[in-house]
Amino acid sequence: MVEIIYRPIQQIIILECIKYKSPSELLQSLILAPGQPAVLFWAEGVLFLPVPLSPSMEFFAEELAKGRIYWTSVSFTLMSEYQDKILVEKGPEASVINVSSSPTLKDVAKWLKENYDNL
């Protein structure tokens, strides 16, 4: 029988947080290729977009093995109620994924919300 090992992420190291005043401001800040859809995450009243650092370098691969991942940045804003789409007049549209069922992403959203005024 195959051995299954569950090893959850132990740490997320965020190198930069970019706070926006509203969901529309966050969406307008995204640089998208024409026709490319935007996908944002939502949990705990926070709308966010993480940009993970690729584990292609040996150092980051070793860190991943230790349960640490690195995000180059996370753009975020408060959005109290979940909605599956965000539209901006004469601008891009985004799909929003409710990630509340992910313990890790839910913890990230809580941390962003708790630290909103200090970031």
C-alpha positions in Angstrom: 0.0 0.0 0.0 1.2 3.6 -0.7 2.1 5.7 2.2 0.3 9.0 2.3 2.0 11.9 4.2 0.1 15.1 4.9 2.5 17.9 5.6 0.7 21.3 5.7 2.5 24.6 5.1 4.1 25.8 8.3 4.9 29.4 7.3 4.1 31.9 4.5 6.6 34.6 4.1 5.2 37.7 2.4 7.8 40.1 1.0 5.4 42.9 0.2 1.8 43.8 1.1 -0.1 46.2 -1.2 -3.3 47.5 0.4 -6.1 49.0 -1.7 -9.1 51.1 -0.6 -11.7 49.1 -2.5 -12.2 46.0 -4.6 -12.5 48.1 -7.8 -9.2 49.8 -7.0 -7.5 46.4 -6.5 -8.9 45.2 -9.8 -7.9 48.3 -11.7 -4.3 47.8 -10.5 -3.9 44.5 -12.1 -2.0 44.3 -15.4 -3.8 41.8 -17.5 -3.2 40.8 -21.1 -6.3 41.5 -23.3 -8.9 38.8 -22.7 -7.0 37.4 -19.7 -9.4 36.9 -16.8 -8.5 38.0 -13.3 -9.0 35.6 -10.5 -9.0 36.8 -6.9 -9.4 35.0 -3.6 -11.8 35.9 -0.8 -12.0 34.7 2.9 -12.8 36.3 6.2 -13.9 39.6 4.6 -10.7 40.1 2.7 -10.2 40.1 -1.1 -6.6 39.2 -2.0 -4.3 38.1 -4.8 -1.0 36.4 -3.8 2.0 36.3 -6.1 4.0 33.2 -5.1 7.7 33.0 -5.7 8.7 30.1 -7.9 10.5 27.4 -6.0 12.8 26.8 -9.0 15.9 28.0 -7.2 17.5 25.5 -4.9 17.1 27.7 -1.8 13.4 28.0 -2.2 13.0 24.3 -3.0 14.7 23.6 0.3 12.5 26.1 2.1 9.4 24.4 0.6 10.6 21.1 1.9 10.7 22.7 5.4 7.1 23.8 5.0 7.9 27.5 4.1 6.6 29.2 1.1 7.4 32.7 -0.1 5.0 35.2 -1.7 6.7 38.1 -3.7 3.6 40.1 -2.8 0.0 40.0 -1.8 -2.5 42.7 -3.0 -5.5 43.0 -0.8 -8.5 45.0 0.3 -11.4 44.6 2.7 -14.7 43.2 1.2 -17.1 42.2 3.9 -19.5 40.1 1.7 -18.5 37.4 -0.7 -19.5 38.0 -4.3 -18.4 35.7 -7.2 -17.6 38.5 -9.7 -16.3 42.1 -9.5 -16.9 44.4 -12.4 -15.3 47.8 -13.1 -16.9 50.2 -15.5 -14.8 50.4 -18.7 -12.3 48.0 -17.0 -11.5 44.4 -16.3 -13.7 41.9 -14.7 -12.6 39.4 -12.0 -13.9 36.1 -10.8 -13.7 35.7 -7.1 -13.0 32.3 -5.4 -14.2 31.7 -1.9 -11.2 30.0 -0.3 -12.7 29.9 3.2 -12.5 26.1 3.2 -8.6 26.3 3.0 -7.2 26.6 6.5 -4.0 28.2 5.2 -5.7 30.8 3.0 -8.2 31.6 5.7 -5.4 32.2 8.1 -3.7 34.5 5.6 -7.0 36.5 5.2 -7.3 36.8 9.0 -3.8 38.0 9.3 -4.3 40.6 6.5 -7.5 41.8 8.2 -5.9 42.0 11.7 -2.9 44.0 10.3 -4.8 46.1 7.8 -4.1 49.4 9.5 -0.4 48.6 10.1 0.5 47.6 6.5 
